Amino acid sequence: MADEPLVLGIETSCDETGVGIVRGTTLLADAVASSVDTHARFGGVVPEIASRAHLEAMVPTIERALKEAGVGARDLDGIAVTAGPGLAGALLVGVSAAKAYAYALGKPLYGVNHLASHICVDQLEHGPLPEPTMALLVSGGHSSLLLAPDITRDVRPLGATIDDAAGEAFDKIARVLDLGFPGGPVIDRLAKEGDPKAIAFPRGLSGSRDPAYDFSFSGLKTSVARWIEAKRAAGEDVPVRDVAASFQEAVVDVLTRKAVRACKDEGVDHLMIGGGVAANSRLRALAEERCERAGIRLRVPRPGLCTDNGAMVAALGAEMVARNRPASDLELSADSSLPVTETHVPGAHAHAHGVGHDHVHEISKDNLYS
């Protein structure tokens, strides 16, 4: 274990400042500072507020992670950071911090892809990923079906949302129901007390002529909102629990049906589900039921590793080091629309051993961690 790469990962793509430390595929620390309560009163994430929160939380969160892992910054074999996709300002805070630490410590820097990191985090829970891996990623910003023959350099998009992502739809319906933000957890909780068959909400892009693996939740969102509005206009009570259960069932039905179909079509006998919505209890249950029936092995990380976190970035960074992938240049920049096919951003002159040590003497080490 001692010879496995020790990597620190920084995640700031949205509203959570995540710092994780892993050694190989073993999680040593997962520190998170969330600004979700600050955004709640606005009903969604405010980019500028998120960026400022990352700036304030960055150093304390890194210190907490190092202490939790019981290692010093100089012990690290590399620094990994989410280079994209995500909110531009938020990403820049994380990338800038990672570059500073990599430069000051003389460690290799790895700018990695947020979506690929969501796949790689499962290694911390269930061991090395099968190759290829079929992954269904569902969050507030993404709903994607991905085939990953090699998580460090070959991730192929099979399908994606063409409008609202699943998590975004959860947030919008929660807002219509006056349930607050974020919407996913509260809808999941209320749905357990409702009837998922009470209301026949539509399943987007589920026709025989529709794209096999793409997702659309905009029509579902509109249908639910109009159903609620009609009830209120008629002076009737809205059965919140039944609405939550029926809406949730419509979302997870489409997600799991298409994911299992992709596994069958591609001849992959396992499915990994990640992203914030993967914490949804009904999604997990239905996926397990359908995968078992289809002879597919299901891999879903525990809820804490499904939401945005630094551990997932560190996991992919450690895999980059272990497979001798080229490091990023210190000129690395954030890319808010970084395609999933770019699992990491190698530098033009980078090599597997990372940044050189010849410039480190120019930096004062008085305030660095020992």
GIGI-V453876 format. One record per residue. N is the residue number from 1. SS is DSSP state (2 for helix, 1 for strand, 0 for the rest). Layout:
n->[N N]
ss->[SS SS]
This chain:
n->[1 2 3 4 5 6 7 8 9 10 11 12 13 14 15 16 17 18 19 20 21 22 23 24 25 26 27 28 29 30 31 32 33 34 35 36 37 38 39 40 41 42 43 44 45 46 47 48 49 50 51 52 53 54 55 56 57 58 59 60 61 62 63 64 65 66 67 68 69 70 71 72 73 74 75 76 77 78 79 80 81 82 83 84 85 86 87 88 89 90 91 92 93 94 95 96 97 98 99 100 101 102 103 104 105 106 107 108 109 110 111 112 113 114 115 116 117 118 119 120 121 122 123 124 125 126 127 128 129 130 131 132 133 134 135 136 137 138 139 140 141 142 143 144 145 146 147 148 149 150 151 152 153 154 155 156 157 158 159 160 161 162 163 164 165 166 167 168 169 170 171 172 173 174 175 176 177 178 179 180 181 182 183 184 185 186 187 188 189 190 191 192 193 194 195 196 197 198 199 200 201 202 203 204 205 206 207 208 209 210 211 212 213 214 215 216 217 218 219 220 221 222 223 224 225 226 227 228 229 230 231 232 233 234 235 236 237 238 239 240 241 242 243 244 245 246 247 248 249 250 251 252 253 254 255 256 257 258 259 260 261 262 263 264 265 266 267 268 269 270 271 272 273 274 275 276 277 278 279 280 281 282 283 284 285 286 287 288 289 290 291 292 293 294 295 296 297 298 299 300 301 302 303 304 305 306 307 308 309 310 311 312 313 314 315 316 317 318 319 320 321 322 323 324 325 326 327 328 329 330 331 332 333 334 335 336 337 338 339 340 341 342 343 344 345 346 347 348 349 350 351 352 353 354 355 356 357 358 359 360 361 362 363 364 365 366 367 368 369 370]
ss->[0 0 0 0 0 1 1 1 1 1 1 0 0 0 0 1 1 1 1 1 1 1 1 0 0 1 1 1 1 1 1 1 1 1 0 2 2 2 2 2 0 0 0 0 0 0 2 2 2 2 2 2 2 2 2 2 2 2 2 2 2 2 2 2 2 2 2 2 2 0 0 0 2 2 2 0 0 1 1 1 1 1 1 1 0 0 0 2 2 2 2 2 2 2 2 2 2 2 2 2 2 2 2 2 2 0 0 1 1 1 1 1 1 2 2 2 2 2 2 2 0 0 2 2 2 2 0 0 0 0 0 0 1 1 1 1 1 1 0 0 0 0 1 1 1 1 1 1 1 1 0 0 0 1 1 1 1 1 1 1 1 0 0 0 0 2 2 2 2 2 2 2 2 2 2 2 0 0 0 0 0 0 2 2 2 2 2 2 2 2 2 0 0 0 0 0 0 0 0 0 0 0 0 0 0 0 0 0 0 0 0 0 0 0 1 0 0 2 2 2 2 2 2 2 2 2 2 2 2 2 2 2 2 0 0 0 0 0 0 2 2 2 2 2 2 2 2 2 2 2 2 2 2 2 2 2 2 2 2 2 2 2 2 2 2 2 0 0 0 1 1 1 1 1 0 2 2 2 2 0 2 2 2 2 2 2 2 2 2 2 2 2 2 2 0 0 1 1 1 1 0 0 2 2 2 2 0 0 0 2 2 2 2 2 2 2 2 2 2 2 2 2 0 0 0 0 0 1 0 0 0 0 0 0 0 0 0 0 0 0 0 0 0 1 0 0 0 0 0 0 0 0 0 0 0 0 0 0 0 2 2 2 0 0 0 0 0 0 0 0]
